[in-house]
Amino acid sequence: MKYVVILGDGMADNPVVQLGDKTPLQFANIPTIDYLTRHGEIGLVKTVPDGIPPGSDAANLSVMGYNPYEYYTGRSPLEAASMGIELTNSDITFRCNLVTLSNDEPYSEKTMIDYSADEISTAEAREIILEVNRHLRTDNIEFYPGVSYRHLMVWHNGPYEFDFTPPHDILEKKIADYLPKGPNKNIILRMMEASSEFLKNHPVNLRRIEKGLRPANSIWIWGEGKKPALTSFYEKYGLKGSVISAVDLIKGIGICAGLRSVEVEGATGNIHTNFIGKAQAAVEELKKGQDFVYVHIEAPDECGHRYEIDNKVRSIEIIDQQVVRFIKEELDRMGEDYKIMVLPDHPTPLNLRTHTSEPVPFVIYQNNGKEENPLLSYDELTAQKTGVYFAEGYKLMDYFLNGEK
């Protein structure tokens, strides 16, 4: 038996007026996922436990079968694992976004214009983060370049008492009420303020402004965490597996779980990602002998944050056509029994432009499974009507792999 999870980050949503009061999943043309639903099982799963912020970190841990209450130690240390950064038990890690703030002064009067600096390219971002490290590095603090706007700060023997706000939660809001809080907040705040001074005239930013692009004119520190320790996926389930994603967070979860992280050329983490390349990589992993593949696609989430209604619908349709359909057809050709599960990790409602904790719809399909139910389609409302519900999200993986609720 082969097992494939296809996760469309942030696909779930609320009804959208511009879509005729339908959600993007209801509005999108997704014949392959609807086929899986008519011949499979659809329900709801709560991936983000109460009391934990609704992020992709805790949600994807749940989907992979790990109880966030037991295993969640923060977002950034999972990203550090993907980036190959060796951490000690006393290291504290932080996500370091490159953001676009307004030009208002003082710093606290600025507004969060863009949490991704117009999805800055990885090459441009690397130049800027190296400059940040040159200016702000100390004996205990270092900055590491990642992908696009997503980077990392490590504080050796650092403090852990902070209260941060993710930048994607405060788009178009003045940052004064969302600056770092906690006993050591001023150290972090001073670095953020200093970055806005030396980055505003950085050559990369000047070139971006000339091209009509938003500059990466400040760092934004958040997402602190400690070194995680996950039980290996093989130890839990007896399956050899791989993870395919463009973002360090998901790669890091996979690596910490002992899954093989597969690099796909052109995988960007947005709607311009190499969708078909990810699907092809998943099939190749299965043909090479892997039992399980976890395919993560960030595009719907990014579109939700950016309030790109049409692109969110389009990203879901591309996932259906270029990822789910391709993988299903290739598995059919391989002739082995298989199961596919499709789901989001959390909602990213367009009207809110951030994550929420509501349950999300999942569908599980087995190639020798159920007779067709023509009344079913894959969306939030249909999933709710079935009455199938996993209140503890990490138990869904046990059910997917072993049929055990």
Steps between C-alpha positions, in 0.01 A plus 500: 500500500623849408385808695494861377396812690439808283473806720379829354614749760216732605250372239203517739319833515177685570234584240619785274257757361696529174462123454124504540522435874689177434833404651795464260470121537131513407564735209807327357479243222665198665372188321776269621463583870122483462543152347708393801226636726215321320691173528660561839433646841470869585487661842641775720816501709615753759869531429579787740434413865345754733756729659754475217524776237354397162820462302629255243748370756251351746251415225747301290631322807141388561449386143823300514374323811681691775304644793597870517442502874781246527735595217454868417801713605456792260517570129853618441692196634318285244620737229852481643496122451422548130775758464758264650564720804627296792330608822587435861238455770572853625455671163188707433400547137285773344337549161639812334272632226605762250203737494392827345408770750372848423740794518337658806719605791566405772519123446192428712289720271573287195236280336547137389469529123616152397618205713697362203651813338318416176615137529860610467721261306728266693810645335408858593400395851830324556689823431283685750521239775879488468495877548273459803742246643795734439330784688319313778697183570641467852689228687163336572272605213528395134278534192463233231356544148206285399252507211338821370388707801540218755824506702635401839665653805671284762568628851746273678407461869223748430186584699164346415251741660358690205162594359521550123246568226540338156529770233233341280250562782536878489491595134407867448512561876727735693764289673505689834271252678674195354865562580689239706397455862676332791796561735753513214277672245729802462787290364278368221336837438835678470608254231178551306531879524867492399422284198255757369777760500770312312266312265310796359791591272630149436581451128256207475219717628588794278490270197165356612350847540619591148314193369182593687548225760468537874827523692601267782552797731484329839536166671213369713586254778245243621434124530747413776568136588732235638661193348225241431515124553251306286452125508594376153216441256639154428500416870139617531358339187756261354504691169788652305403847387588825327387860527474741207464872572641838403507637854752427772234453767346193337836363388619540860204310645568221253871490575435496876262209440763310303335553161709565190472862383485520121611815319296601195639755256268797467315435826435853628228485766262720297265467202797498263637182652581189300177310571558222250861463616380429852256238372767335289740496796235333716446222247875449460539459875233230501661324205833505684345302784360759738171400662377848588530847344384831648454768233459850641389790277515851644327695222140521633626632834709773339201604286283517812748725679527725197121518442539360149156348448543384142847362566380302800235333286752447222759349736242246623410411141867453409548273801208291374617486139878485527558331836207283609404384150860426399577304815175299481550410134861397559402287800232333291767416239731359767235242585554501878231566757516854629329760715495877446402762756436861396452779753614847613698549820283792616267761347646824368182703440533769237291744703736465799830453311635279779466151644211375713447189713174368353486134393591431137358252249692183417436228246648149509487290184606138454530363148299186580261690723137606509226521240420844366291747699407760234376750760843563647748773409815619672429813702450624854120470506488147363762390751296648785180327388656152510538514879849343474721698734844459654521731801866405552667560169806285557279189510397545136834359379441181700162469331642573153778243533337236716127565492501556876296784654 
